Amino acid sequence: MEKKTFKIEGLTCIDCAGRIQASVGALPGIGDCRVDLSTGNLTVWLETPELEVQPIARVVQDTGHKLITERRRGPQGNGAARFFRFLTSRRETVMTLTAGLLTVVGGALAVAGAPEMAWVTLFALAIVVGGAAVARNAYQELRFGRSLGINTLMVVAVTGAVVIDQWAEAAIVVVLFALGEALEGYAAEQARGALESLLDLVPPTALRLNSDGQFAEAPVAQIAVGDRVLVRPGDRISVDGVVQAGQSAVDQAAITGESVPVDKAPGDELFAGTVNTSAALEVAVTRLASDTTLARMITLVQEAQTRQAPVQRFVERFARIYTPGVAVFALLVAALPPLLFQQPFLGETGWLLRALELLVIACPCALVISTPVSVVSALTNAASRGVLIKGGRYLEALGQVRVFAFDKTGTLTEGRPATTDVVDVCARPAPGHNGLGYAAAVEAQSSHPLARALVAEAQAQRIAIRPAQEVAVLSGRGMTGVVDGARVTVGSHPYFDATFPHPSEVCQEASRLTDEGKTVMMVGHDDQVCSVVAVADTPRADSRTALAELKTLRDVRTVMLTGDSLPVAQAIGREVGIDDVRAGLLPADKVAAVAELSAGGQAVAMVGDGVNDAPALARATVGIAMGGASSAQAMEAADVVLMGDSLRELPFIVRLSRRTRAVVRANIVLALGVKAIVFGLALAGLASLWMAVVADVGASMLVILNGMRLRHNGPFARAAVESVTLP
């Protein structure tokens, strides 16, 4: 079956989502369908691919919502313009505003002492005009729903108000409810739309090289793999590709979160959505527009938004009990006091009115929307910083992590050996002697990582690398060759101990460097040791800072799990500030170590490259992979993906998780607290129907707006996180 996904504009109510799902699912040709309240998406599986969209759109419209079949690109105006367009584009909202005008005029006539028939007629018209959509939705709820919906509750409440001759109250309730629904829908769309706006980072066209040798503008959708495109200075890059000509600096913040532009030269990779800042680049396309790194990021986050956090599942289960429970209680409130205690049933002080007020606050919308809008906002915030969190479950779990386990190579370190020390110890230096130059001359013909480190350092120091003859590999011990007529040997300390006599001071120097966790090599010139060279995989520039910041978040311990030797691991651990170093581990040993750290239910996060560490990442509570921008495997392997090759965003996502948990808890307390207050006022006879509606709609608006704060990192975010008490 063919799968299609559409947006439903203004969806905020779980009952509405269920009604749309049931209505669309009943259409012929629809194999299955799913409506997700978190994203506002309708996903359908078509039994017949040629099925048209119009029937689906009509069914959605009948439920009071609008189906969006094409994504809107480009600027949508400022906030006021967007809000005005949202209101005026909806028939139901126009009718609500008309009903509001009728209610105001009717109220003015009543105050002015006009005949009762005049203002009652206006109130009745307001109820009919503003309540038509509510009544239609109530019918849909009763037809397709399996539980009481808010529209049904509102129809009962308004009908009851009319029965007891409360025309003004009934009209005000209809207008406030319908207007509140529109405002909730608009706010929810703003919360959901932030992620889609990332797609606007990619220009719709690119300058493609044609067969005549000229560059011409072409739609990105028509750009094929292997095409050449030109990216001018200041342009946003529209494709993923590799630089073929030119050198420039590229702002990659949208993908990797890096705050400083990265220098690019021929052979370097570029990502769609990033900005070329300084000079023209000619780029060979490596991925189609639908498969760029940015497109895959957005797809993964959209999928993540449909994966509920545990607290969200709990809230939805509670909501299913809450509404029928309150409805039954309202029925008892209306019936028992008049029957048992001869209390009034009708009138302004009657128990029927109090029961109707309880029905209005029986809607669980504020409670249900409180969690998904917060989670969606947080996931979008993370994505804008170059971090993919694959669902509310992992977002929630990050704040509970007490142990962060790190692989060493490529995670805490650069993953590329670099020359750190060159100590010349020649007793009889040769003319023009340079131990690094001799070593680089011999190692230039090798592809070994240690050899590349020596050659790179020689080039960095602008040492001329002379040609070497008779180069041979000393299996497992080093290399040898003839340079300028002299036999030059590069090998390990044990090999030189056995073959090259040298003073004890040389051994002491080699042992000192070994104790620092470095790989030591010696350089021999004919029959003497002339230099001691040390190579090490150096820590990333931001590893120590990131780990130090991580530890400021309280109750966090760091562990290194590596297959490297203990001295090397301990040296790196000391340098970056690791609490516990475990070395000499095979992949299976890392899995066992994560299991041990998880003993007693303790949450553990494993941070690695997503390739060699995949089993350990899978065993951890949360698996975090680095380098997702350059590795599709890393993007798929982990629960959380750091798109850049950096740990700097690790403290941020922990803070974001804890902040999200705090906001969700506040939203739940707010939603239930407002309802509890109105509940008490209604039982005491101090509330009114319009007050109950305002409380219900206001609670929904407040939790949406509070959740939307997670889209941004305001000045009080850190303070809010630090105040959270962890379980």
N, C-alpha and C positions, 0 to 999 in steps of 0.2 A: 504493500500500500504506500502511496505517496504521502509524504508528511509536509504540511504547511503551517506556518506560524503567523498570526496576526496580532496586532495590538488592540485592546479594548480601552477606549478613552474613558477616564473618570471612574474606573472600577475601584470601590473601597469596601464593599460589603461582602462578607462570606456567603450570605444568602443569595445575593445577586450572582456571585460567581457560580454557585451551585445551580441556580436557575438557568443561566446561560449554557452551562455544560449540559444540562438535561435537555434543553430546547434544541441546541445544535446537534446533540447526539441522536435526537429523534429524526433528523432529516434523512431522506433517502440518499444513499451514496456515501454516507459518513460511517466509516468503520469504527472509529473511536475518536474521542475528543477529550481535551483536558484544559481547564481554566486555572491559571495560577494567580492567586491574589497578590503575591509578592511582586511580580513583574507586570501584572496586567496583561499577560499573554494568553491568547487562545491558540492551542495547538490541535490541529485536526489531522486524522489519517484518512485519506480518501480511497474508497474502494474503486472509484472511477476517476482517473486523473483529469478527464475533461470536465469534471463538475465545476460549474461557475460559482463565483464568489457571491453574486447577488442574493441568493437565498439565505446564505449564512449572514450577510450584512443585514437583511430584513429581519431575521430572527433576533439578532443582537439589538437592532433598533427597537424592536417591539418590547424589549426588556428595559428600555430607557437609556441605552448606551450607544456608542458609535464605534463601528469597526474601522480601524485604520489599516488599509491594505498596502500603503506605500510609506516608507520612512520619509519624514520631512527633513530636507537638507537646508543648510544655510541659516542665517540669522532669522529669528522669529520675532524681532522687535524687542523693546524693553519690557519690563515686567507688567506695566500698566497696559501696554498694547496687547500682550499675550493674554492677559486676564480678560480684557474686553472682547477679544476674538473668541476666547473660550466660552464666554457667556452668550454672545450673540449668535454663535454657530450652532447652539443647541436649542431645538424647538421647545423642549421642556423648560429651559431656563427663561426663555422669552415669555412663556405662559405664566411662569412663576412671578416674574416681574409685573405682568399684567394683573395677576391676582393680588399682588402686594399693593398696587395702585388702587384697585377696587376696595381693598380692606382699609386703606388709609382714608379714602373718601367716605366709606361707610362709617368709620369711626368718627370722622369729623361731623357727619350728619347727626349721629347719635348724640354727640356732645352738644351740638347746636339745638337739640330739641326737635328735630325733624320727625315726621310721622314714622312710627315703628316699621311700617310696611316698606318704606323707602330704604332704610339702612339694613333691614333684614334681607331684602332682595339683593342688595350689593354684597353682603356677606355670603349669601347663598351662591351668587355668581362667582365670587372669589373661591369658594370651596370647590365648585364644579370645574372652573378653569384651572386652578392650581392643583386640584386633586385628581384630575383625569389620569395623569401618568401614574400617580400613586395607586389608584384603583386598578389600572391595567396591570401594574406590576404585582399587585396583591393577587389578582386572578392568576397570573403566571406562577406565583409562589404556591398557590393552592393546587394548581394543575400539575406542576412538575416537582415541587418541593417536597421534602420529606419531614420538614419541621417548620415551625412558625417563623415567618420572616418579618422584617421590620415594616415593610409596606402593609402587610396584613394587620399588624399591631396598630399601625397608624390609622388605617381605615376603621378599625373597631373603635379606637379612641375618638376619632372625629365624629363617627356616627353616634357614639354615646353622648358626646357633647351636644349634638343637635337634638337628641332625644330629650335631654334635660334643659333645652332652650338656651344653651350657651353658644349662640351663633357667633359672636365676636371671638370667643375663645377658640372655636372650631376653625374659623378663617385664619386666625393668627397662627394656629398650630400648623395648618396646611402650608402657609407661606414660609414660615420659619424652617419647617422640615425640608421642603423642596429646595429652598435657597441653601440650607446647610449641606444638603447632599451635593449640590453643585460646587460649593466651596471645598468640600472634602475631596471631590473628584479632581478639582484643579490642583490642590496641594499635593495629592498623591501622584499626579502626572509630573509635577515638578520634581518630586523625589525620585521617580523612576527614570526621568528623561536625562539625567546627568550622564549615565553610562553611554547612551546612544549618541550624545554630543561628541564623544571621543571619535566617532566615525567621521565627523566633520573636519577632523584634523587632516584627512586625506583629500587632496584636491581631486576634483572629478576628471581632470584631464592631465596629460603629460606631453612633453615635447619629444616625439619619437623620431628616430633617424629613418628616413624613407630610402627607397632604392636609388633615388637620384642624388643621395648624399646630403640632402637638406633635412633639417629638423622641422617638423610640423606638428601642430597640436592634434592630439587624438584622445578619445575617451579612454579612461583607465581600464574599463571593462574589455577593451579591444587589444590591450597590450599583452603580448605573448611572452613566454619564457624565452630568453635569448635576444629579445629586442634591445636596442640601445636607446637610452633616453638622456636628455640633457637637463641638468638641474642648475638653474641660475642662482647667483648669490641672493640670499634673502627669500628664496622659494621654499615652500614646504615640499618635502619629497613624497612622491605619490606611489612609489613602488618599493618592494624589497629587491636589493640587488648588490652587485659588487662593483667597486670603483674601477673603471678602466683607464681613465685619464683625468688628470687634475689633482690638486691637493687643496683641502679646505678644512674648516672646523665645523662640526655638526652638533647642533643642540639635540640631544637624545632624551631630554627629560620626560617626554611623553611616554617613552617606552621603558627606559631603565631607571628613571628617577634621578639620573646624574644631573647635578646643578651646574656643572662646568662643561662647555662644549668640548667634544672629543675630536682630535686631529684625525683626518682621514686621508689616505694615500692609495694609489693603485693596489688592488688586492684586498682592501678592507671592505667589510660588510656595511651596508646601509639599510635602514628600516623605514617603511612608509610611515608618515605622520611626524617625522623628525624634520628639523629645519637646517638647511644649508646656510651658513652665516657669512662666508667671506669670499669664496671663489667658485667659478663654474666647475661642475663635475660631470663627466660622462660615465653613465652607469649601465651595466649589463643586467637585465632583469632576471631574477632567479625564482620568483614566485608569481603566480597569478594574483590579481587584485583580491579575489575571494579567499586567498590562502596566505595573506601577509601575516607577519607576526602580530600586528595590531588587530587584524580581523580575528585571528585565533585567540588573542587575549580577550576580546570582547565576547566571543562565542563561549569561552570557558567561564567567564564571569556571569554571563546570562544563564548558563546551565547551573552555575553555583547558586544563583539566586533562587532557584526552584528547590534546592536541597535545604530542608527546614532544620533550624536549630532545635535541640531538645526542648527548650523553653517554649518555642513556637508551637510545637506539637502538643505540649501540655495545655497551653492557653486555648487552642482550638478544641481539645477534648472537653475542657472546662466550659467553653462557650456552648457546646451542644447540650450540656446539662442546665446551664444557667437560664437560658431563655424559656424553655418549657417550665422550669421550676418557678420562675418569677410569674409566669402566666397563670399557673395553678394557684400560686399564693394570692395573686390579684383577684382571682375568682372567689377564693375563700374570703378575702377582705370585703368584696362586694356583698357576699351572701350572709356570712355568719353574724356580724354585728346587728343588722336589721332583724334577722330571724331569732337570735338568742337574747338580744338586749333591747329590742324595740327601738333601735337607732334609725335615723332617717336614711332612706335608700336613695331618693332623688334630691335634686336641688343643689345649691352651691356648697352646702355643708354635708351633703349625703355621701355615703360610702361608695356609691357607684363612681362618682367623680374621682375619689381617691384611688379606686381600683384602676380607672383609666390612666391616671398619672403613673401608676406602677407599670402598666403595660408599655407606656412610652419608653421608660428606662430599662425595659426588658431587652432592648436591642443590644447585642454584644459587639457592635461594629468597632467602637472605640477600643475595646479590649483586644479584639482579634487583629486590628490593623496596627496595634502598638508595637508588636515585635517585627513583622516583616518590613515595615518602612524603615525601622532602625537598622536592620541587617542589610537591606539593599543600599542604604546610604553609606554604611561603613564599607561594604564591598566595593562600591564605586570610588570612595575616597582612596582605598588601598590601590585600586587599579590605576588611579591617576598618579600614584607615586611609584608605579612600576612593580607592584606586588599583586599577584593573583592568589586570592583565597578561595578555595573551591567549595564554598558552602558555609551556611550558618553554623553547622556542627563544628567545623574547624575554627571558625572565628570565635565561637564560644570557648572552645577547648584551649586556644592560645592563652587566654587570660588565666587559665588554671594550671599552666605548665610550671613546674617547680625545678625541673632539671633540663638543661639544654646540652645535648651531646653533639659534638662537632667532629667531623672528619678533619684531618690535618691538611693533606695535600690538595691544593686547589680550592679549599674552603677557608681555612685560617691563613693559608699561605698562597702565594701567587701561582704555585703549581709549575713554575719554571725555575730550574736552578740558576743561580747567578753567582759570579765570582765575587767573594767578599774580602779575601785576603791574599796578598802576594808578598811573601817574605823571602828576600834574596839572602842566601847563606853561603855563597861561593867563597872558598878560601883563596882561589886564584881566578878572579873574574876574567873572562875572555874579552878581547876588544869588542866594544859595542854590545857588551853582554846585556841581555834582558830575558829573564827566565820566562815571563809571560809570553814574549814574542816567540821564543823557541817552542814552548808548549803549543801555542796556537798554530805554528807552522806544521807540526806533526798531526795535531788533532783536526786540522782543517778538512781532512779527507774523511772524517768520521761523522756519522749522523747521531751519535750517542748524545743524550741531553747534557752530560757533563762536558763533552767536547764542544758542544755548541755554546755553553756558558763561557768557556775559555776564549773561544774565537770572538764572541760578542764583546767581551771585556777588552780584548786587544784592539778591536775596531773602535770601541768607545774611547780608548786612550790614544787613538790614531797611531798605533804601532804598526809598522809595515810588516805584513805577514809574508815571509820569504818562502819560496818553494822548497818542498822536502822530497827527497828521493828515498827509495828502498823502504817505504813505509810498510810496517808489518804490525799486526795485532798480537799482543801477548795475551793469549786467551785468559780472561778473568783477572788479568793483572795490569794491563795498560797498553800503550803503543810505543813504537820506536821508529826512528827514521834518521836520515842524514840531512843536516841543515848546514850549509856553508862548509861542507867537508867534515863536520863534527857529528858524532853519533849522539842524538838526543833521545832520551827516554822519558816517558811520562807514565807514572804508575802509582800504585797504592803504597802506603807506609810499610805494611808487612813485606811487600815485594822488595822494596829498597833496603829494608833491614837485612834481608837475606843476600842481596846482590851488590849493594853499594856501601862500602865503608863510609861512615860519617860520624861526626862528633856527637856526644850525648846531648849537647845544646839543641841540635836539630831535632832529635827525638822529643825533647821537652817542648819545643815549639809545636811540633805536630800533635803531641798529646794535648796541649792546651787548646788547640783549635778543635780537636775531636771532642773534648769535654764540653765545648760550646755548641755541640750538636751539628758540626759541619763535616762535610766529606773532604778528607785531606788527600791531596796528591802531591808527589814529589817530582821535580824535574831534574834529570841527570844530563850533564854535558860531558861527553866522553866518560871519564872514570870518576867523576866527582858529582856530589849533589849540589846543585846551584840554587835551587829555589824550593820553597814550600808554598803550595797553592791550596786555598780552601774554597770550596763551593758549597752553597746552601740554598735551600728553597726558602726564600725570605718571606716573612709575614706580610700580609696585605697591609697597606698603609692605614686602613681604618679598622683593622681587627681589634686592636687593643682598645681603641675608643669605643667601639660598638659593645664589646664585652663589659667594659667598665660601666657604660650607661645601662646595660642590661641588669647589672647587679644593683643599681640604684633603685630598681623597681621592687625590691624587697622579696625575700623568700625564693631567690633564684640561685641555683648552683650550676656551674659549668664543668663539663667533662670532655676530654679529648679521647676519641677512639681511633686509633691509627695502626696500620700495619708496619710502620717504620720502627727503627730501633729505639730503645728506651732513651739513650742519651740525646738523640736528635729530637725526639718528642718532648722530652723534659726541657730542652733548651727553648724550643718554640713555645711551650706552655708557660715558661717563666716570662718570656718576652711579651706575650699577649695577655697574660693574667688568667690562665686556666686554673681551676681549683683542683682538678683530679685528672691525672694523665694515665692512660692505659695504652700500652704499646705492644707491638708484635702480634696484632690481632688479624686473623683471617676474616673474610666476610661472614662466615658462620659465627665466629667469635663475637663480632660486632652485634649480631642479632641477639646472641645470648646476653651480652652486656646490657643492651637496651631492655631486655626482658627483666634482668636483675634490677636495673634502675627503676623499673615500673612496679616492682614488688610492693604490695600493700596498697595498690590503686593509685600510686603517685603518677601524675601526668608528666610524660617525657616527650620532648621535641628532639628529633634527630635532624641535623643540618648537614647536607652533603651536596654532591654534584648531580644527584639524580640518576647516575649511570652505574658507577661501581658500588654505590651505597644503596641501591634500590631495595634489597631485602631488609636492611636496617631501617630505612625510611618507612617501609610498609609495617614494620613491627611497632614503631613508635606511636604514641597517641596522636602526634602531628608530625608528618614528614615534610621537611622544608628543603627545597632544591634551589641552587643558585644557577645563574647563567641561562635562564629560560629564553632570553632574547636570541641567543645563538644556538640553542639546543632544543629541538622539538621533543627529544626524549626526556629532557629534564622537565619540560612543561607538562608532559603527560604523567611523569612518574610520581609526583609528590602531591600532597594536600595543599601546600602553599608553595608558590614559586616566586623567588626574587629574580626579576627579569635581568637585572644587572649583575656583574661579577663583584658584588660588594655585600658586606653585612650591615651597612649603615642603616638599613630600614628595619632591621630585626627589633630593636627596641621600640620603634614606632608601631609595629603591628601588635606587639604585646600591649602597649598603652592603648591602642585603638580597641583591642578586644576587651580590655577591662573597662574602658569608657563606654563601649557598647552595652556591656552587661549592666553598668550603672544606669544608662539611659533606659534600657528595656525595663529594669526593675522600677524606675521612677514612673515610666509610662503605665505599667500595670497598676501601681499604687494610685496614680492619678485617675485612671479610668474607673477603677473600683471605688475609689474614695468619693468621686463626684456622684456616682450612682448611689452610694451608701447615704450621702447627705440628703439627696433628693428623696431617697427611699424613706428616711426618717421624717423629713418634712411632709411628705405625702401622707404618711400614717397619722401624723399629728394634725392634718388638715391645714397646714401652713403653705402648701405648694399650690401650683396651678398647672394646667396642661402646657401652656406656653413656656413656663419655667422648666418643666421636665424636658421639653424639646430643646430649649436653649442649652440645658445642661448636657443632654446627650450629644448634640451636634458640637457644642463647645469642647467637650472632652475629646471627641474624635479629632477636631482641629488641633487641639493642644498636643496630643500625642504624635500627630503627623509632623507638626512643626518642630517638636522636640526631637523626634527621630531624624529629621532633615539636618539638624545641627551636626550630625556625624559625617556629613559630606565635607565638612571643613575642619581645619585644625586651628581653632581660635586660641586667643591668649590664655584662656582659662582651662584649656583641655588638660594640660599636665596637672594642674591643681586638682581638677575633678578626679583624675585617675588616682592620684596619690591618696585621696580621701576615701577610696573604695576599700572596704574591709573584705579581705579574701577569706573563703571558707577554709 
